[in-house]
Amino acid sequence: MSRTVCFRRATADDVQALVELRVEMFRAMGVEAHFPEWQDEARDWFAERINHPDYGIFVVEADGEVVAAAVGAIRDAAPSPACPTGRDVLISNVCTFPEHRGSGYGREAFDAVLAWARGTGVERAELMATETGRRMYERVGFVATQWPAMRAIL
C-alpha cells in the first residue's frame, strides 16, 4: 500500500500533535511525562513560536496524519572560539510515533529542520542525542563534544 507522505512547516493546527510527540520522546527516553502541567506549558510554547522566524518547527505527515516532528531554535550567546558569532541552532524534539518508526519519517523531519538551520546563515548546530538517534546525526557531521551538558534546578 502506497502512503502519501510530506514534510512541512508546522501550523497552529499541529500544536497538539507536537505536544504528543514531545511526550512520546520523553517516554522513549524513560522519563515520566504524562502529567498535564508541563504539557499545558509545552502547548503554549509551541503556539507562541510556531510562526516565529527564529524557530523552524517541522512535521511529517503520512496520509494526512502527523507522525513525526523536529524543532530548530536559533540561540544567541556570547561569541566563543568554537562559535565566533555566538549564534547557533539547537535542534530538538526529533521524534516519531512508535507505530510509524522505521519508515524514515524521523529522518525526514530532521533533514527538514537541518535544511532550515543551514538556510538561517547560522554556522553551528547542537543537539542532544539518544543512542537510537546517534547514527542519524553522525551521518551529517554531528560529533560528540568533550563537554557534556550539566544541569541544575534553580
C-alpha positions in Angstrom: 0.0 0.0 0.0 1.4 3.4 -1.0 1.3 6.2 1.5 1.1 10.0 0.8 4.0 11.4 2.8 5.1 15.0 3.0 7.1 17.2 5.4 6.2 20.8 6.0 6.4 23.7 8.5 4.1 23.1 11.4 1.0 25.3 11.8 -1.2 26.1 14.7 -3.3 23.1 13.8 -0.3 20.9 14.7 0.3 22.1 18.2 -1.4 19.2 19.9 0.5 16.6 17.8 3.7 18.4 18.6 3.0 18.1 22.4 2.1 14.4 22.0 5.3 13.8 20.1 7.2 15.5 22.9 5.5 13.3 25.4 6.5 10.3 23.3 10.1 11.5 23.0 10.4 11.6 26.8 8.6 8.3 27.2 11.1 6.7 24.8 13.9 8.2 26.9 12.5 6.6 30.1 11.3 9.9 31.5 7.8 10.0 33.1 6.0 12.7 31.1 2.2 12.0 31.4 1.3 14.8 33.9 -0.6 17.7 32.4 1.1 20.8 33.9 4.2 20.7 31.7 2.1 19.7 28.7 0.0 22.8 29.0 3.2 24.9 29.1 4.5 23.0 26.1 1.3 23.6 24.2 1.6 27.4 24.9 5.3 27.3 24.0 4.6 25.7 20.6 1.7 28.0 19.9 3.8 31.1 20.7 6.7 30.1 18.5 5.1 28.3 15.5 5.4 31.3 13.2 8.4 33.0 14.8 11.4 33.4 12.4 13.9 32.2 15.0 12.2 28.8 15.2 11.9 26.1 12.5 9.2 23.6 13.6 8.6 20.9 11.1 6.2 17.9 10.9 6.0 14.9 8.7 2.5 13.8 7.6 1.6 10.3 6.4 -1.8 10.1 4.8 -2.8 13.4 6.4 -1.7 12.4 10.0 1.2 14.0 11.7 3.7 11.1 12.5 7.0 12.9 13.2 8.5 16.2 14.1 11.7 18.2 14.7 12.4 21.6 16.1 15.1 24.1 15.5 15.7 27.3 17.6 18.3 30.0 17.0 20.1 30.8 20.2 22.1 33.9 21.0 25.1 33.6 23.2 28.4 35.3 23.8 30.9 34.7 20.9 33.5 32.0 21.5 36.4 30.3 19.6 34.1 27.5 18.6 31.2 29.8 17.7 32.6 33.3 16.7 29.2 34.9 16.2 27.7 33.4 19.3 24.6 32.3 17.5 23.8 28.6 17.0 20.8 26.4 16.3 19.5 24.0 18.9 17.8 21.0 17.3 15.4 19.2 19.5 12.1 17.2 19.7 13.2 14.9 16.8 10.6 12.1 17.4 8.3 9.7 15.5 5.3 8.0 17.0 6.1 4.3 17.7 3.7 2.8 15.2 5.4 4.8 12.4 9.1 4.2 13.3 11.4 2.5 10.8 9.8 4.3 7.8 12.3 7.2 7.6 9.8 9.8 9.0 12.1 10.9 11.8 14.9 11.3 9.3 12.7 13.4 7.0 11.7 15.7 9.9 15.4 16.0 11.0 16.5 16.7 7.4 13.9 19.4 7.1 14.9 21.2 10.3 18.6 20.8 9.3 17.9 22.4 5.9 16.1 25.3 7.7 19.1 25.7 10.0 21.5 25.8 7.1 19.3 28.5 5.5 19.4 30.8 8.5 23.1 31.7 8.0 23.9 30.4 11.5 27.1 28.4 11.3 26.7 25.8 14.1 24.0 23.4 15.3 23.8 21.5 18.5 21.6 18.7 19.7 21.3 16.1 22.5 21.3 12.6 21.0 20.0 9.3 22.3 21.8 6.2 21.4 19.0 5.4 19.0 19.4 8.7 17.1 23.2 9.0 17.2 23.9 7.4 13.8 21.3 9.6 12.1 23.1 12.7 13.4 26.6 11.5 12.8 25.8 10.8 9.1 25.5 14.6 8.6 28.5 15.6 10.6 27.4 15.9 14.2 30.1 14.7 16.7 30.1 14.2 20.4 31.7 17.0 22.3 34.3 16.9 25.0 32.0 18.7 27.5 28.6 17.0 28.1 25.7 19.2 29.3 25.3 19.7 33.0 22.1 20.9 34.7 20.8 22.2 38.0 17.3 23.0 39.2 17.2 26.7 40.2 
